[in-house]
Amino acid sequence: MKYYIIAGEASGDLHGSNLMKSLFKKDDKADIRFWGGDLMQKAGGTLVKHYRDLAFMGFAEVIMNLKTILNNISFCKKDILAFQPDALIFIDYPGFNMRIAKWAKEQGIPTHYYISPQIWAWKEKRINAIKRDIDHMYVILPFEKDFYENKHHFNVHFVGHPLIDAIENRPSVDKETFLKTHGLSSKPIIALLPGSRKQEINTKLPIMLSVVKHFPDYQFVIAGAPGQDDSFYEPFLTNQNIHFITNKTYDLLSIAHAALVTSGTATLETALFKVPEVVCYKGNWISYQIAKRIITLKYISLVNLIMDREVVTELIQSELNTKNLKRELEKILDEKGRTKMIKDFNLLEVKLGGLGASEKTAELIIDSFKK
């Protein structure tokens, strides 16, 4: 069968790569064409566009890059028509994917959505477009099934969270070898995960680094995003206690003592590695002012949303400053604070379900051809 997959961000690249592996495993004649990143490219298939050329974050940024976005949508439609897929698979990235879904439905192309748009957070009216344009929806958060089926009467498949698979199946890391290979000392590591896009890195990383001088007994390691060149991070390496590692985020988290993490999927990844964390968010002022008037959620991190209570501290906009970050980091370095947070992370993992999200989704997609 022919599969066309569209993922527009680093997290989508990760989950897309594992879905592709499962599709190739279950369908020995699978022909996959995709928009994604390095991980999906390693899995096989044909890369059409890399997500680093697609990612525009926030309302103001989208408007500024509208011409590029429209050109990408037009190109995508032409490419799908030329490929004639048996299944068109969307992975999150709703601003782009929902536009393609509407068009694809009109063309009679079967549509599958893996990792639902977060319409429970904002733009809930998108449910009408989802009901109209999506044939099969696969959700990964436990509360999403109830949201879709009981509130909106739209049947979905809860497949569990693919991060559990990604973390469970990764190769183990020898700590001493890792430290030596990357020129790190034996000091405990505080991992810095500032995001994958240049604009969010430039906004948050300087604030994260402002606390380094207050923690001389720890070494700070920046996790480089796979879509960014190493040279981009060089101006941030201003202290001998600041290090940089690229494309090794999971390896880094597996040996980290604590972490400062930008909001998004990384907050959940860090929790599943049982690394105490502080969540950091600071965006474009205009985008933030618009967003806070639209989004009514109590929390911005997936950890707190899933647990429905504050497990990790969220420092947002003006609250993200050196004083507050220093105070919250001290809390998670304290043994009492660490123990409590890790206990909550264990409960979080139970709520997310077990292994097998990628395989379950691949099976459901393939089974859909038989109906």
C-alpha positions in Angstrom: 0.0 0.0 0.0 1.0 3.6 -0.5 1.2 5.9 2.5 1.6 9.7 2.6 2.6 11.1 6.0 2.7 14.8 7.0 4.6 15.7 10.2 5.7 19.3 10.7 7.6 19.3 14.0 10.4 17.4 15.9 7.9 15.4 18.0 6.0 14.5 14.9 9.2 13.3 13.3 9.9 11.0 16.3 6.4 9.5 16.3 6.2 9.4 12.5 9.5 7.4 12.4 8.1 4.8 14.8 4.8 4.6 12.9 6.7 4.1 9.7 8.8 1.3 11.2 5.6 -0.5 12.3 4.0 0.0 8.8 7.1 -1.4 7.1 7.0 -4.3 9.5 3.3 -5.1 9.0 3.2 -4.3 5.2 6.1 -5.6 3.3 4.9 -3.7 0.2 4.6 -0.4 2.0 5.6 2.7 -0.1 5.9 5.7 2.1 6.3 9.4 1.1 6.5 12.0 3.8 7.0 15.4 5.2 9.1 15.1 8.4 12.7 15.0 9.6 15.9 13.1 10.1 14.3 10.2 12.1 11.6 9.5 9.5 14.3 9.6 6.8 16.3 7.0 8.6 13.2 4.8 8.9 12.9 4.7 5.1 10.6 6.1 2.4 11.0 9.3 0.5 11.4 12.7 2.3 9.5 15.5 0.5 10.1 18.4 2.9 12.0 18.8 6.2 10.0 20.2 9.1 12.7 22.8 9.8 11.4 24.5 6.6 7.8 24.5 7.9 7.8 25.5 11.5 6.3 28.9 12.3 5.2 29.4 15.9 2.6 31.9 17.1 0.0 34.1 15.5 2.3 36.9 14.5 4.9 34.6 13.0 2.3 32.8 10.9 1.1 36.1 9.4 4.7 37.1 8.6 5.3 33.9 6.8 1.9 33.5 5.2 3.2 33.4 1.6 5.6 30.5 2.3 2.9 28.6 4.1 0.4 29.0 1.2 3.1 27.9 -1.2 3.8 24.8 0.9 0.1 23.9 1.0 -0.2 24.2 -2.8 2.9 22.1 -3.4 1.7 19.5 -0.9 -1.6 19.0 -2.7 0.1 18.6 -6.1 2.5 16.1 -4.6 -0.2 14.0 -3.0 -2.2 13.9 -6.3 0.9 12.7 -8.1 1.6 10.0 -5.5 -2.1 8.8 -5.2 -1.8 7.3 -1.6 -4.1 4.7 -0.2 -3.8 6.4 3.1 -3.0 10.0 3.9 -1.7 10.2 7.5 -1.5 13.4 9.5 0.6 13.7 12.6 -0.5 16.7 14.8 0.5 20.0 13.1 -3.1 21.0 12.7 -2.8 24.5 11.1 -1.3 22.9 8.0 -2.8 19.4 8.2 -6.5 20.4 8.6 -6.3 22.5 5.4 -4.9 19.5 3.5 -7.5 17.2 5.1 -10.4 19.3 3.8 -9.0 19.2 0.3 -8.1 15.5 0.5 -11.6 14.5 1.6 -13.0 16.3 -1.5 -10.6 14.2 -3.6 -11.8 11.0 -2.0 -8.4 10.2 -0.4 -8.8 8.2 2.9 -7.7 10.4 5.8 -6.1 9.3 9.1 -5.1 11.5 12.0 -2.5 10.2 14.4 -2.0 12.4 17.5 -5.1 14.6 17.6 -5.0 18.4 17.3 -5.4 19.8 20.8 -8.9 21.1 20.2 -9.6 20.5 23.9 -7.2 23.4 24.5 -8.4 25.8 22.0 -10.3 26.0 18.7 -12.8 23.5 19.9 -14.9 24.4 16.9 -12.4 22.4 14.8 -14.4 19.4 15.8 -16.8 20.2 12.9 -14.0 20.0 10.4 -12.6 16.9 12.0 -16.0 15.1 11.8 -16.3 16.2 8.2 -12.7 15.6 6.9 -11.1 12.8 9.1 -12.1 9.2 8.5 -10.0 7.7 11.3 -8.6 9.4 14.4 -6.0 7.9 16.8 -5.6 9.7 20.1 -2.7 9.3 22.6 -4.0 11.0 25.8 -6.4 9.2 28.1 -8.8 12.2 28.4 -9.1 12.7 24.6 -11.2 9.6 24.0 -13.8 10.9 26.5 -13.6 14.4 25.0 -14.3 13.1 21.4 -16.8 10.4 22.1 -18.8 11.6 25.0 -18.8 15.3 24.4 -18.7 15.4 20.6 -20.0 11.9 19.6 -17.1 11.2 17.3 -15.6 7.7 17.5 -11.8 7.6 18.0 -9.1 5.0 18.8 -7.1 5.5 22.0 -3.8 3.8 21.2 -1.7 4.9 24.2 1.2 7.4 24.1 4.0 6.7 21.6 6.6 8.3 23.9 6.5 5.2 26.1 7.6 3.1 23.1 10.2 5.6 22.0 11.8 5.7 25.5 11.5 1.9 26.2 13.0 0.9 22.9 16.0 3.2 22.9 19.5 1.7 23.4 20.8 1.9 26.9 23.5 4.5 27.7 26.7 3.9 29.7 27.0 7.0 31.8 30.8 7.0 32.1 31.3 6.6 28.3 28.8 9.3 27.6 30.5 11.8 29.9 33.9 11.0 28.5 32.7 11.2 24.8 31.2 14.6 25.3 33.9 16.1 27.4 31.7 16.3 30.5 32.8 16.1 34.2 31.4 14.0 36.9 29.3 16.8 38.3 25.5 16.2 38.3 23.9 17.3 35.0 21.1 19.9 34.7 19.7 19.5 31.1 18.5 22.5 29.2 15.8 21.8 26.6 15.0 25.2 25.1 12.9 24.0 22.1 13.5 23.2 18.5 12.8 26.6 16.8 15.3 29.4 16.6 12.9 32.0 17.9 11.9 30.0 21.0 15.6 29.1 21.7 16.7 32.7 21.4 13.9 33.8 23.8 14.2 31.1 26.5 17.8 29.8 26.5 19.4 33.1 27.8 17.1 33.1 30.8 17.8 29.4 31.5 21.6 30.1 31.3 21.2 33.1 33.7 21.1 30.7 36.7 24.3 28.9 35.9 26.5 31.0 38.1 24.2 30.2 41.1 24.9 26.4 40.8 28.7 25.8 40.5 28.4 22.2 41.7 26.4 21.3 38.6 27.1 21.2 34.9 24.6 22.6 32.5 24.1 20.8 29.2 22.1 22.3 26.3 20.2 19.7 24.2 20.6 20.8 20.6 17.6 20.4 18.4 18.1 18.1 15.4 16.9 20.8 12.9 19.4 23.4 14.0 23.1 23.7 13.0 25.6 23.4 15.9 27.0 26.8 15.0 23.7 28.4 16.0 24.4 27.5 19.7 28.0 28.7 19.8 27.1 32.2 21.2 25.4 30.6 24.2 28.5 28.7 25.3 29.9 31.5 27.4 30.9 29.6 30.5 33.1 26.6 31.1 30.2 25.1 33.1 27.9 25.2 30.0 28.1 22.4 27.5 26.3 21.5 24.3 25.2 18.2 22.8 23.2 17.7 19.7 20.8 15.0 18.6 21.3 13.2 22.0 18.4 14.5 24.0 17.2 11.1 25.2 20.7 10.0 26.1 21.1 13.2 28.0 17.9 12.8 29.9 18.7 9.3 30.8 21.6 10.5 33.0 20.4 14.0 33.9 19.8 15.0 37.6 17.3 17.8 36.7 16.1 19.8 33.8 14.8 23.2 32.6 12.3 22.5 29.8 10.4 24.6 27.3 6.6 23.8 27.2 5.5 21.2 24.8 6.2 17.5 24.3 9.6 17.8 26.0 7.9 18.3 29.4 6.3 14.8 29.0 9.5 13.2 27.7 11.4 14.5 30.7 8.8 13.2 33.1 8.9 9.8 31.6 12.7 9.7 32.1 11.9 10.5 35.8 13.9 13.7 35.7 12.6 16.5 38.0 11.9 19.6 35.9 10.8 23.2 35.7 8.7 24.2 32.8 9.6 27.4 31.0 7.5 29.4 28.5 8.0 32.8 27.0 6.8 33.8 23.6 6.2 36.7 21.3 4.2 39.3 23.3 1.5 39.7 20.7 1.1 36.0 20.2 0.9 35.4 24.0 -1.7 38.1 24.5 -3.9 36.6 21.8 -3.4 33.0 23.1 -4.2 33.7 26.7 -7.6 35.2 25.7 -8.4 32.1 23.6 -6.9 29.2 25.6 -8.8 28.5 28.8 -6.7 25.6 30.2 -5.4 25.6 33.7 -1.9 24.4 32.7 0.4 24.6 29.7 2.5 21.5 30.3 1.3 18.0 29.3 2.4 16.6 32.6 0.0 18.8 34.6 -2.8 18.5 32.0 -2.8 14.7 32.2 -2.5 14.6 36.0 -5.1 17.5 36.3 -3.1 19.1 39.0 0.2 21.0 39.4 3.0 18.4 39.4 5.7 20.6 37.8 6.0 24.3 38.2 5.3 26.4 35.1 7.0 29.7 34.7 5.2 31.7 32.0 6.1 35.0 30.3 7.2 37.6 33.0 7.3 34.8 35.6 10.2 33.3 33.7 13.1 35.2 35.2 16.3 34.5 36.9 15.0 34.9 40.4 12.0 32.5 40.0 14.0 30.0 38.0 16.7 29.8 40.6 14.1 29.3 43.4 12.3 26.5 41.5 15.5 24.8 40.4 16.6 24.7 44.1 13.4 23.0 45.0 13.8 20.1 42.6 17.5 19.7 43.5 16.4 19.2 47.1 15.8 15.6 48.0 12.3 16.0 49.3 11.1 17.9 46.2 12.8 15.3 43.9 11.2 12.4 45.6 7.7 13.8 45.5 8.0 14.8 41.8 9.4 11.4 40.7 6.5 9.6 42.6 4.1 11.7 40.6 5.9 10.9 37.4 5.4 7.2 38.1 1.6 7.8 38.5 1.7 9.7 35.2 3.1 6.8 33.3 0.4 4.5 34.6 -2.3 6.9 33.3 -0.8 7.0 29.9 -1.2 3.2 29.3 1.3 0.6 28.2 3.6 0.0 25.2 2.6 -0.5 21.6 1.0 2.8 20.4 2.8 2.8 17.1 2.0 -0.9 16.4 -1.6 -0.4 17.4 -2.0 2.6 15.0 -0.3 0.8 12.1 -2.6 -2.2 12.6 -5.7 0.0 12.6 -4.6 1.8 9.5 -3.9 -1.4 7.6 -7.2 -2.9 8.9 -9.1 0.1 7.5 -8.3 -1.1 4.0 -10.3 -4.2 4.6 -13.5 -2.4 5.4 
